[in-house]
Amino acid sequence: MNKLRSNYIYFGVVLIGLVYIIRLLQIQVLDDKYVNIAERISLRKQTVYPQRGLIFDRNKKLIVYNDPVYDLMVSVPIRLKGIDTAAFCQLLQIERKEFDTRLAKAKRASYRGKSVFKKNVANLLYARVQERLFEFNGFFFEIRQDRNYKYNSAAHLLGYLGEVNRKQLKAQSEVYYEQGDFNGKKGVERFYEKELRGVKGEEYFYVDKFGVSRGSYKEGKLDKEAIDGNNLLLSIDIALQQYGEKLLDNKMGSVVAIEPQTGEVLALISSPFYNPTKFNIQNRGKFYNMAINDPTKPIFNRAVSAPYPPGSTFKPVMALLGIEDGAITKNTHFGCQGYYRLGRRIIKCHGHTFSTSLQRSIASSCNTYYCNTFKNMMQLEKYENTEAAYNSWQTYLSSFGLGKKLGIDISGEYRGWLKDAAFYDKMHGAGRWNYARIISLSFGQGELGLTPLQIANIAASIANRGYYYTPHVVRQLENMESIPEKYLVKNYTMISPDNFGPVIEGMQEVTISGTASHIAIPGINIAGKTGTVQNPHGKNHSAYMAFAPVDNPKIAIAVVVEEAGYGSTWAAPIAHLMIERYLMGDSIGPSARVYLENKMIDSDLIPYKYKGLRNKSLYGE
Amino acid sequence: MESKSRIDTISLVLFVVIAAVGVASVYSATYELGAESILEGRSGKQLMWFGVSAAIGVIIFLLNANFFELFSMYFYVALMLLLVVVLGIGSDINGARSWIKIGSISIQPSEFAKYGTAFAVATLLSNIDFSWNRGKDLIKIATVILIPMGLIVLQGDTGSALVFLSFFLVFYREGLTPTILVIGLVAILVFVLTLVFTSLYFSCGTAVLFLIFHAFTYSNKKLLVPSLKILGIVVLFSLSVQFLFDNVLQKHQQKRIQVTLNLIEDNQGAGYNVNQSKIAIGSGGASGKGFLNGSHTKGNFIPEQETDFIFCTIGEEGGWIYSSLTIGLFMAFILRLYHLGNRAKKKFKRIFISSLASIIFFHVLVNVGMTIGLMPVIGIPLPLISYGGSSVLAFCIFILTALKMDASRDGDLVSAYA
C-alpha cells in the first residue's frame, strides 16, 4: 500500500516536471511571439544623423553650415512612475495641461518605441533641460542637423530643408527616410539632396523600463556608422550675389548672371527675397505664413520660375534668326517713319533716323525693323505656308533653350511660353492666320514668355557666338570626380558663328550710342540690349540683357525689374553696376558711381498696391 | 559488520549544483553594467548565507544522530514562539509583518516554521499509537499544521501559509485516505470550472451529466441516491465558490486568479508581473541570450526578479535548455530526497525527509508555475535559488538535517513497516 503510494508520488513529481518542461518548450521554442514582444519592449534603434554637406561659394567662402536642433523625445510605452511632473513642467516652461496633451499625443504617435514630445527645443532650453534630464526617466533628446547661414543672401537659390512628407515616404523605392527626417525642399538643397545628406547611421541598444539605455545590442554588430554628406562648392560669387540683392532691394524682379565660357551661374537673384535663416527648421513655422500671405511673393523664385515677355531684349535673337533664315542680310536696311503700319493697326516706334541698318535697329530698338524681318521670315518661299515658317522660327528658338527647361540644378524651373503653330491653328483656325496676327512676337511681346534664366542664357549664347553650356550652380562636388555630365557639353544654337558679328556690333552700339549709352562703363566693352516690356497689369517691366567684355566674355547677365518703366532706367544700370563689380572686383573705387548706385539701392519700386502688405521681418537679420 | 554510512553523494551534489545556479542567477538578476564581482552585492550576500549554512551543517553533522528526534518538539515549540514574537515586534516589508530585525539583518521566522513543523509532524506520525482513524490523533495533527498556518496568515503572508498544504502529500504517503486528496482535486476542478463558466452554467452542465449518467444506469436503483447526494454537494460547493469569490476575496486576489485562468487580460495591472515574466522567459528561445545578456531582466521590467521571479533570469539567459535543466535538477533532487526517506529505517526520519521533499516540491510547483503562467501569483521563493537569507538558511538547515539523518541510518533499528 505504502509502496504504491510512494510510487504515485514519484510519478506525480515526474509528471509535473514534464508538464513544466513542455510548457517551457511551448513558450520558449515553439512560440516566437515572446521574442518579438521582448524586442519591441526593450530594443531601441537610435538613428545617428550625419553632418549634412556644407555649401561654399565659388571662392570657397562658407555660405551654409549645420546647426543642431534638439527634439525632446519620450520612450514608448510611456512609464512616468516617480517623475516629478510639476518640476518637469517648470523646467520646460509649460503648463500642466500642455504636458498632458503633449503626452497623450506622443502616446498616439509612437513610432519604433519612441515619440516626439516637443520638437525643436531652443538651444538655451536644451542646455537647461539636458542638465537635469536624468531625473526624468523616459525622456531623452534626439539631435538633428538644421541649417544656418553666413550671409543673409541667396535664399531662393539655396532652398531650405523640411520634414519628409508622407508622399515622399511612400514613394521611396529603397527605404531611407523615416517620418520626421529632414530633406531638401527647394533650391540646391533639394537638387543635391542625395549628395548633401550623407548616409544615416544606426545604433541598436537595449533600454530598461524607464527607457534608459542598457548597452548596445549584440556588441554593436548591427550598428552602422553615419557617413557625412559631401560638401558642395557653388559657382555663385556670394559677393556679387549680395551686391545684386542690394541693388534689387525694394523692387520686384530678378537678376541672373552666367559665366558664358562654362555655363556657371554667378548670381541668381529673385526679389523680394527673404533671410534664409528665417526659413530653416527652427524658424520656418513662424515665418512661412507671413511669406505666403505677402502679395509680392517673396518665396517665389522669379529667376527660374517667372516667365516674362522679353520685349526688346528679344530683338538680337530675331536679327540672328532673320539672317540665318535668309529673311534679311547683314546689310539690310528698313525705313521707319516712327511706326509700322499693318492695315489699320499701327505699331509705334521710337524717334530715330529714317533708315536703319541692322546695327542701328538694335542700338535704337526699332520695332519697324523687326516687324519687317518677321514678315519676311513668315513669307519666305521655302516655306509652304505660315505654319511651316512659324514652326521653323520656333525650332530656331528652341535651339537657344527657349520653351523648355534648360536643366539648371535648382528646383522649380519653368519652361516658359513658346507656342507652336498648332496653338494658333486652334485659336484662329488652320490656314486662317498669317504673320499679321502674331507680329508682336517680333519685338518680344505676345505669346512669348522667358524666364530671366533663359534671357541670361541667350546673352551667354550670343557671347559664345553660337553655343551655351546648360546653366548650373554647382562648381565642384566633394568626393565626386566631376559635376554632372550634362553641364560639361556644349549646346549649339542653329545660328552659324559668322552671323553673330553684326548683331554683337549692334548690341555694343547700345552702350555706346544707343539706349544704354548714358550708363556706359568706361574701360569695359559691354554688349547689351534694353527692353521695355508692356505689362497689361501695370507699369511696364524694365528689362536688360548684356554680356562683357565683348571680345572675351566673362559675364552674361539678364535683369528684369517688374512694373518699373524703361529698361534703360532700371534694369540696364543694375546690370552695368554688377558687370563692373564682377569684372573690376575690388579695384573699383567705392565712389566710382555713387550716384547711380545709390539711386538703384534707394529706389523703392514696389507697386503702390502692395505697399503696407509686406512684412519686413522676413528680410531682416 | 557495522559499516559507517556516509552522507548521500547524489543529493549533496544536486544540492550544491542548485545552490550554485542560485548564486549565479542572483548575480545576473542584480547585475549592473560595469558593476562588482560575484562576491559583492546581493550575490555576495547570498553566497555568505550558503557559507553560514555550511558552518551550521558542520555542527549538525557533529551532533548525535538521535539529537533531532529527542528534541524535535522543542524545535517546533521554539519556532512557533518565534512566529508569535514576530506578530508583536516584527517589521513590515511589502505589507507583510513577517520580519524580525536583528541589527542589520532581518530574519523571516515563517521560513523556519516549515522546519519546525516537519519535526512535529514526524514526531506525531511516528508515534507507535498513531492512527488515522482516531479523532484525537487527527485533531492533534491538524493543530500542529494549523498553528503555523494561522500565525503566518495573521502576518499577512498567505503565500507562505499555503506551503503547509504540502504536508498533505506526506499524510497521504503515510496512510491518510486518498479520498481527501481526491475531494481536494475535485474541489479545485469545480472551483476553476465555476469561475470559467459561472456557477449557474456549471450547475446546469453537471445536472445534464447526471441525467445522461442515469439514462445509461437507470436499472441500477442503488446508484440514484448517492449520485444525487454528490450532485447536491457539487452544486452547493459551486454556488458557495461563486459567493465567496464575489464577496469575500479582495479585488486584487480575484484578479490574480482570473488572470491565471486567462479569464481577463490585464497586462498593465494584476497580470503585469506574469506577462513580463512570460515575455522574459519566452524570449530566451532554445538556447537563451547568454549569461548576463538578458535584455528583459536587465531592463528591470520584472518586479521581484531576484526573489520570487528569479526563474525569469534562468529562462531568458539560459533558454529552454537551462530552464528545463533546472527543472530537471529540482525534480531529481526531490525524487532523491523521497528516496532517502524511503530508505530510512526509522519512521521519524522517513516522515521528516519526505516532508522536506514535499515542501520543496510545492515551492517549485508554485513558484515556477507562477512565472510561466500556470499558477496564480503566490509569493513564495524558489528554494536555494531566490535571493533571501532566511529562505536560504532555512532550506539549507532543513536539507542538511535530512542528510545527517540519512547518513546516520545504519545505526538505526529497523522499524515496522506501517
Interface residues (C-beta under 8 A of the other chain):
Chain A: M1 N2 R5 S6 I9 Y10 V13 V14 I16 G17 V19 Y20 I21 R23 L24 L25 I27 Q28 V29 D31 D32 K33 Y34 V35 I37 A38 E39 I41 S42 L43 Y206 V207 D208 K209 F210 R214 G215 Y217
Chain B: L33 L169 Y172 R173 E174 G175 P178 K278 I279 A280 I281 G282 S283 G284 G285 A286 S295 H296 K298 G299 N300 F301 G315 G319 W320 S323 S324 I327 G328 F330 M331 I334 L335 Y338 N342 F361 L365 V368 G369 I372 L374 Y417 A418
